[in-house]
Every structure is written in structure tokens, then in C-alpha cells.
Amino acid sequence: MLAEKLDKKVDVYKKQKIINDIGQTEYNYALFKSVWANIMPTSTKVANYVAETDRAEYTFKFILRENSIKELTRDMYFIYKNQRYNIDYFVPNFKNKDRVEILCKLVVE
């Protein structure tokens, strides 16, 4: 059952349009909602950079109920345990049509 697998509560942040004090349009991210998800690591890539530094890139798959975020867009991001996950892309699950798979990159700052 899907409900048993959705064991992580994640916060969804969405870009919102605001007008600042001098009348200009700005965009800020704000908490949109919290949803239940299943999170699975999919890949890790380590690259060597100058000055003997390494950069690691982690990709995760978030599985959510299809109707939990009806207006899902790529400019949204997730927060789980104080870590940010940017959405790369998302696809419907064609076998189980009640869920969506969202591929995200962990942002390490």
C-alpha cells in the first residue's frame, strides 16, 4: 500500500510574487504546504575541483500521491530534516497512476 511507504513529512516551498515597497515585482519562496513522501537515494557523483576540493552531487527520488501537490512545478523545492532538495524533473508513475515520482538534487551549502 502507498500509505505505508509515505513515511517522511516534507515541506514544499513555492515561489510567490510580491510587490516591494517601491512598487517593483519580486519573487520570494514561502512554505506552500507539508506532504508525506517516500524518499530514496538514486545516485551520487563526486567531482574533483581545483585546490584539491571535491564536490558531491546527490540525487533522490521523492514519491508522493499525485493529488498532494496539484500544481507541481520545477521551481518548487522540498525541505526535509533541514536539508533542501531542488526539483530536477517529475514524471507520473505509469504503473501506479495514483503517485508521481520527483527527481531532486540535494543542495549542500
Secondary structure as GFF3:
##gff-version 3
##sequence-region A 1 109
A	DSSP	alpha_helix	2	5	.	.	.	ID=ss1
A	DSSP	beta_strand	8	19	.	.	.	ID=ss2
A	DSSP	beta_strand	25	49	.	.	.	ID=ss3
A	DSSP	beta_strand	53	65	.	.	.	ID=ss4
A	DSSP	beta_strand	77	80	.	.	.	ID=ss5
A	DSSP	beta_strand	83	92	.	.	.	ID=ss6
A	DSSP	beta_strand	99	107	.	.	.	ID=ss7
###
